[in-house]
């Protein structure tokens, strides 16, 4: 494999520029203009029916489902009118989508278009002959994919063949962000923490002094979700010194919890837990219900989570308790040299695949995906055809109430599986304005969002990635990633005197399950492409 295929993204970026350039957005909202698409093969062919996977987050409007609602019906109408293609949706629970996908693929019941964020799953499907080769269909029917989201497509290639169409992300964002109660800091007379020691002092003060006067104060809230490392990875990763690009590639973000030094970060979390600074028995809260409820109730002083999703909990808290100026983003996980390393999402997103069993429908499926690549179409899928734009051409999101009353799902962007790189996503002013205007209730002012934009990007960093997956990673990777989360949770919540013994035993379990084979293969591959 040529060096050019290796997407070296591991330099720390200190600016907040360098966003993907989109294209001009159309303002028309009628069916014909919203259909968009400049694919050369726009003529109707024979009638074809395709089935498309869609996530079920449990946010369908009353009287609708995620498979049948105002937005899916609009998409179905466009595809029927433009291509004579009937689109049917097949729902998969978001929280267990990869498990469900594996079951469907192995049982031969997968829909014609499926997707995952997990590279190992994609590679495993491709290597075992489970995916259709999209190379010719992409060349013939993928003109808008090439025009608007070509930068992401190499990650969907194996040995020069296209086995997945890659979704391109829009606004550049870190994977995870820490939040802290600014009003509690003020009551405690403490400054915004800039280091882990300063954070520890704040957490202890929250426990000892209960600045919010709540009945069940939780200095650091954590959940036990077993499909994400979001609750601890940035903290643990700050104990890891990546010596060079090879280290960064070998351990990537997926394997950061077992990188040299990571165990000391986990040990510190164990110390916090046993001091009562982290949610007791957090690992049993696998669906996050308790975690979300505690944040919403105003009982929490700090948490680490997805970057924007917590706004929902913060908004509920502010509105319910009549508070303002509460949670703000914070960067305090310093590295050995005092700098920060904030892992950002790669520019590519999910792997969108067509199972081998749907090979006869490749043309229709590629037309569907290519249609979604047009930024005008993408905008109308994410924001609905009824949305308006502001004076800067930035789309204004319908409120939750409007979406529900009109029969739209709460997360329309789940239906957009190809392109989020719209024109406005490269401007801080536009992004901040959009965040502010998208509030369903006024829980933060524009200054809050501007500060959020800046703080979240401190130490911006991307791990180096490559489309190659070793056979070891294909065989063991998915299971190892789940086991590593369990490994961390067990170590955080064990008694201090058991930590070292348990750590060694659990690490040996990881090695026996294939971890060392994966790390060795990643190191070997890196060396091979750098010769």
NUPA-748412 format. One record per residue (C-alpha): z, y, x; residue in one letter. Coordinates in steps of 0.1 Angstrom, whole numbers, padded with zeros to 4 digits, always signed. Example, Ala and Ser with C-alpha at 12.3 -4.5 7.8 and 13.67 -1.06 7.14 Angstrom:
+0078-0045+0123A
+0071-0011+0137S
***
This chain:
+0000+0000+0000X
-0009+0034+0014X
+0018+0059+0023X
+0003+0083-0002X
+0015+0062-0030X
+0051+0067-0020X
+0064+0096-0041X
+0088+0113-0017X
+0110+0134-0038X
+0143+0132-0019X
+0144+0168-0005X
+0171+0189-0019X
+0154+0218-0038X
+0174+0250-0040X
+0152+0268-0064X
+0147+0262-0101X
+0109+0266-0100X
+0082+0240-0095X
+0078+0230-0131X
+0048+0211-0142X
+0020+0233-0154X
+0011+0226-0190X
-0018+0241-0209X
-0022+0267-0236X
-0006+0258-0269X
-0025+0262-0302X
-0009+0281-0330X
-0027+0265-0359X
-0006+0241-0380X
-0032+0227-0404X
-0041+0190-0402X
-0074+0195-0385X
-0061+0218-0357X
-0029+0198-0353X
-0049+0166-0348X
-0061+0180-0314X
-0075+0157-0288X
-0106+0162-0267X
-0113+0125-0260X
-0150+0119-0257X
-0148+0090-0281X
-0137+0108-0312X
-0161+0091-0335X
-0147+0067-0361X
-0151+0030-0353X
-0143+0000-0374X
-0110+0001-0392X
-0082-0012-0369X
-0044-0015-0374X
-0020-0011-0346X
+0018-0015-0345X
+0039+0009-0325X
+0075+0006-0314X
+0098+0034-0324X
+0135+0039-0316X
+0161+0038-0344X
+0190+0062-0336X
+0204+0060-0371X
+0193+0096-0379X
+0167+0090-0406X
+0167+0115-0434X
+0181+0103-0468X
+0156+0082-0486X
+0135+0075-0455X
+0135+0052-0425X
+0125+0057-0389X
+0093+0037-0397X
+0084+0056-0429X
+0091+0094-0431X
+0073+0127-0432X
+0065+0127-0395X
+0052+0091-0393X
+0031+0097-0423X
+0016+0128-0407X
+0007+0109-0375X
-0008+0080-0396X
-0030+0105-0415X
-0043+0121-0382X
-0051+0087-0367X
-0068+0075-0398X
-0089+0106-0402X
-0098+0109-0365X
-0103+0073-0355X
-0101+0051-0386X
-0069+0036-0371X
-0040+0025-0392X
-0006+0030-0375X
+0024+0009-0385X
+0058+0014-0368X
+0083-0012-0358X
+0119+0000-0353X
+0141-0011-0324X
+0178+0000-0320X
+0179+0027-0293X
+0212+0013-0279X
+0198-0021-0273X
+0161-0014-0270X
+0155-0032-0237X
+0173-0063-0249X
+0153-0063-0281X
+0120-0057-0262X
+0127-0087-0240X
+0133-0108-0270X
+0101-0096-0288X
+0080-0101-0257X
+0093-0136-0249X
+0089-0146-0286X
+0054-0132-0290X
+0065-0108-0317X
+0062-0075-0299X
+0042-0047-0315X
+0009-0035-0299X
+0026-0005-0281X
+0060-0009-0265X
+0080+0011-0239X
+0109+0011-0216X
+0125+0034-0190X
+0133+0004-0169X
+0109-0001-0140X
+0121-0037-0133X
+0113-0047-0169X
+0078-0032-0167X
+0071-0049-0134X
+0084-0082-0146X
+0062-0082-0177X
+0032-0072-0155X
+0038-0098-0128X
+0043-0126-0153X
+0010-0118-0171X
+0027-0103-0201X
+0008-0070-0201X
-0028-0061-0208X
-0047-0045-0179X
-0054-0009-0191X
-0076+0002-0162X
-0110+0002-0180X
-0096+0015-0213X
-0078+0043-0194X
-0111+0053-0177X
-0131+0052-0209X
-0107+0066-0235X
-0080+0083-0215X
-0096+0117-0208X
-0067+0138-0221X
-0041+0116-0204X
-0061+0123-0171X
-0063+0160-0180X
-0027+0167-0189X
-0005+0140-0175X
-0023+0124-0146X
+0004+0132-0121X
+0027+0106-0136X
+0002+0078-0139X
+0005+0062-0105X
+0039+0048-0114X
+0022+0027-0140X
-0001+0010-0114X
+0003-0023-0097X
-0021-0033-0069X
-0045-0005-0081X
-0045-0017-0118X
-0031+0004-0146X
-0006-0017-0166X
+0013+0012-0182X
+0006+0047-0194X
+0035+0069-0181X
+0051+0095-0203X
+0054+0129-0185X
+0086+0148-0189X
+0087+0185-0199X
+0116+0207-0189X
+0129+0196-0155X
+0164+0184-0159X
+0192+0166-0141X
+0201+0132-0153X
+0237+0141-0159X
+0259+0172-0161X
+0297+0178-0159X
+0314+0200-0184X
+0348+0217-0182X
+0370+0237-0205X
+0367+0273-0193X
+0393+0285-0218X
+0418+0259-0204X
+0411+0270-0169X
+0419+0306-0179X
+0451+0296-0196X
+0461+0277-0165X
+0452+0306-0143X
+0428+0285-0123X
+0394+0293-0109X
+0362+0273-0116X
+0365+0242-0094X
+0339+0239-0066X
+0352+0207-0050X
+0366+0173-0061X
+0401+0183-0049X
+0400+0214-0070X
+0388+0193-0100X
+0417+0168-0094X
+0442+0197-0094X
+0428+0209-0127X
+0429+0175-0143X
+0466+0171-0133X
+0474+0205-0146X
+0458+0196-0179X
+0479+0165-0182X
+0511+0182-0172X
+0508+0215-0191X
+0484+0206-0220X
+0469+0241-0222X
+0452+0233-0255X
+0485+0223-0271X
+0468+0192-0286X
+0486+0160-0296X
+0465+0137-0274X
+0453+0155-0244X
+0427+0137-0223X
+0420+0154-0189X
+0388+0134-0182X
+0371+0117-0212X
+0351+0086-0204X
+0334+0060-0226X
+0326+0024-0220X
+0288+0024-0227X
+0274-0005-0209X
+0238+0007-0206X
+0243+0038-0185X
+0262+0051-0155X
+0263+0086-0168X
+0301+0088-0170X
+0307+0083-0133X
+0276+0082-0111X
+0274+0118-0099X
+0311+0117-0089X
+0308+0083-0071X
+0275+0094-0055X
+0291+0124-0039X
+0310+0100-0016X
+0278+0085-0003X
+0262+0099+0028X
+0225+0092+0027X
+0215+0092+0064X
+0178+0094+0058X
+0150+0088+0034X
+0152+0050+0039X
+0188+0051+0027X
+0178+0072-0003X
+0150+0047-0012X
+0171+0015-0007X
+0200+0027-0028X
+0181+0050-0051X
+0202+0061-0081X
+0202+0026-0096X
+0221+0011-0067X
+0242+0041-0057X
+0274+0025-0069X
+0271-0001-0041X
+0259+0022-0014X
+0282+0027+0017X
+0310+0050+0007X
+0307+0046-0030X
+0337+0023-0032X
+0359+0053-0021X
+0346+0073-0050X
+0354+0044-0074X
+0389+0041-0057X
+0395+0078-0065X
+0386+0072-0102X
+0410+0043-0102X
+0437+0067-0089X
+0428+0092-0117X
+0429+0064-0143X
+0463+0051-0132X
+0477+0087-0132X
+0466+0090-0169X
+0439+0114-0161X
+0410+0093-0176X
+0408+0079-0211X
+0430+0049-0214X
+0411+0017-0222X
+0378+0036-0221X
+0358+0005-0213X
+0364-0009-0248X
+0346+0021-0263X
+0312+0007-0259X
+0295+0027-0286X
+0311+0060-0276X
+0327+0067-0311X
+0361+0074-0297X
+0347+0094-0268X
+0327+0117-0290X
+0355+0120-0315X
+0380+0131-0288X
+0356+0158-0275X
+0348+0170-0310X
+0385+0172-0318X
+0392+0195-0288X
+0414+0170-0269X
+0393+0168-0237X
+0394+0189-0206X
+0364+0175-0186X
+0336+0150-0189X
+0304+0139-0173X
+0275+0130-0196X
+0238+0134-0203X
+0227+0169-0197X
+0221+0183-0232X
+0233+0157-0257X
+0270+0168-0255X
+0260+0201-0271X
+0263+0183-0304X
+0299+0175-0297X
+0307+0209-0283X
+0291+0226-0313X
+0312+0205-0337X
+0344+0214-0318X
+0337+0251-0316X
+0328+0253-0353X
+0356+0231-0366X
+0384+0247-0345X
+0370+0282-0346X
+0367+0284-0308X
+0344+0301-0284X
+0339+0301-0246X
+0351+0265-0243X
+0330+0239-0224X
+0308+0252-0196X
+0288+0233-0170X
+0304+0228-0136X
+0293+0216-0102X
+0322+0204-0081X
+0311+0170-0066X
+0306+0182-0031X
+0291+0160-0004X
+0306+0155+0031X
+0289+0187+0044X
+0300+0208+0014X
+0266+0209-0003X
+0257+0193-0036X
+0233+0165-0046X
+0224+0166-0083X
+0199+0138-0091X
+0170+0151-0113X
+0148+0131-0136X
+0115+0120-0120X
+0085+0138-0135X
+0074+0105-0151X
+0094+0091-0180X
+0090+0058-0198X
+0065+0030-0191X
+0043+0027-0222X
+0027-0008-0223X
+0004-0029-0244X
+0013-0066-0244X
-0013-0092-0233X
-0011-0106-0269X
-0026-0072-0281X
-0054-0072-0256X
-0080-0070-0284X
-0065-0038-0296X
-0065-0019-0263X
-0092+0005-0274X
-0073+0016-0305X
-0040+0017-0287X
-0055+0039-0259X
-0070+0063-0284X
-0035+0066-0300X
-0019+0074-0266X
-0047+0097-0255X
-0044+0117-0287X
-0007+0122-0280X
-0015+0136-0245X
-0030+0168-0259X
-0002+0194-0256X
-0010+0208-0291X
-0006+0174-0306X
+0025+0167-0285X
+0041+0200-0298X
+0035+0191-0334X
+0049+0156-0329X
+0081+0169-0313X
+0086+0200-0335X
+0067+0189-0367X
+0035+0204-0380X
+0057+0229-0400X
+0073+0245-0370X
+0068+0281-0360X
+0066+0297-0326X
+0084+0328-0313X
+0068+0360-0298X
+0064+0341-0265X
+0047+0311-0280X
+0077+0289-0276X
+0082+0264-0305X
+0112+0269-0327X
+0129+0237-0337X
+0136+0231-0374X
+0174+0228-0380X
+0190+0195-0387X
+0193+0205-0424X
+0156+0215-0426X
+0145+0182-0410X
+0166+0161-0434X
+0155+0181-0465X
+0119+0177-0456X
+0122+0140-0448X
+0118+0142-0410X
+0139+0120-0387X
+0166+0138-0366X
+0148+0129-0334X
+0111+0136-0339X
+0104+0136-0302X
+0110+0098-0301X
+0075+0096-0316X
+0060+0115-0287X
+0057+0088-0260X
+0031+0104-0237X
+0035+0141-0230X
+0064+0166-0230X
+0049+0190-0204X
+0041+0219-0226X
+0032+0253-0214X
+0066+0270-0220X
+0085+0243-0200X
+0078+0262-0167X
+0096+0294-0175X
+0134+0299-0173X
+0133+0327-0198X
+0113+0306-0223X
+0136+0276-0218X
+0168+0296-0222X
+0154+0314-0253X
+0144+0281-0268X
+0178+0265-0262X
+0195+0295-0278X
+0172+0296-0308X
+0173+0259-0314X
+0210+0259-0322X
+0216+0246-0357X
+0249+0266-0357X
+0257+0295-0334X
+0281+0278-0309X
+0269+0295-0277X
+0253+0328-0267X
+0222+0333-0246X
+0243+0341-0215X
+0259+0306-0218X
+0225+0289-0218X
+0213+0311-0188X
+0244+0301-0168X
+0238+0264-0179X
+0202+0266-0166X
+0214+0278-0132X
+0245+0256-0127X
+0228+0223-0137X
+0202+0229-0109X
+0226+0234-0080X
+0218+0208-0054X
+0186+0197-0072X
+0175+0164-0057X
+0150+0136-0065X
+0153+0101-0051X
+0121+0088-0035X
+0103+0063-0058X
+0074+0040-0057X
+0054+0019-0082X
+0062-0012-0062X
+0090-0035-0073X
+0099-0065-0052X
+0100-0100-0067X
+0138-0100-0062X
+0141-0068-0082X
+0119-0081-0109X
+0139-0113-0111X
+0174-0099-0108X
+0173-0061-0113X
+0180-0058-0150X
+0210-0081-0148X
+0223-0065-0116X
+0222-0030-0132X
+0243-0042-0161X
+0267-0060-0137X
+0271-0029-0116X
+0283-0009-0146X
+0309-0037-0154X
+0318-0037-0117X
+0326+0000-0118X
+0345-0001-0151X
+0367-0030-0139X
+0376-0013-0107X
+0384+0021-0124X
+0408+0005-0148X
+0425-0022-0127X
+0460-0016-0112X
+0459+0000-0077X
+0474-0031-0060X
+0445-0053-0073X
+0417-0029-0064X
+0407-0043-0030X
+0409-0079-0040X
+0390-0073-0073X
+0364-0052-0055X
+0356-0079-0030X
+0354-0106-0057X
+0332-0085-0080X
+0310-0074-0052X
+0305-0110-0042X
+0295-0118-0078X
+0268-0091-0075X
+0256-0106-0042X
+0255-0140-0057X
+0235-0126-0086X
+0208-0112-0063X
+0220-0078-0052X
+0216-0083-0015X
+0181-0098-0020X
+0171-0067-0039X
+0185-0043-0012X
+0169-0063+0016X
+0136-0063-0002X
+0137-0025-0008X
+0145-0019+0029X
+0117-0042+0040X
+0092-0026+0017X
+0102+0009+0029X
+0096-0001+0065X
+0062-0016+0057X
+0048+0016+0042X
+0062+0038+0069X
+0046+0019+0098X
***
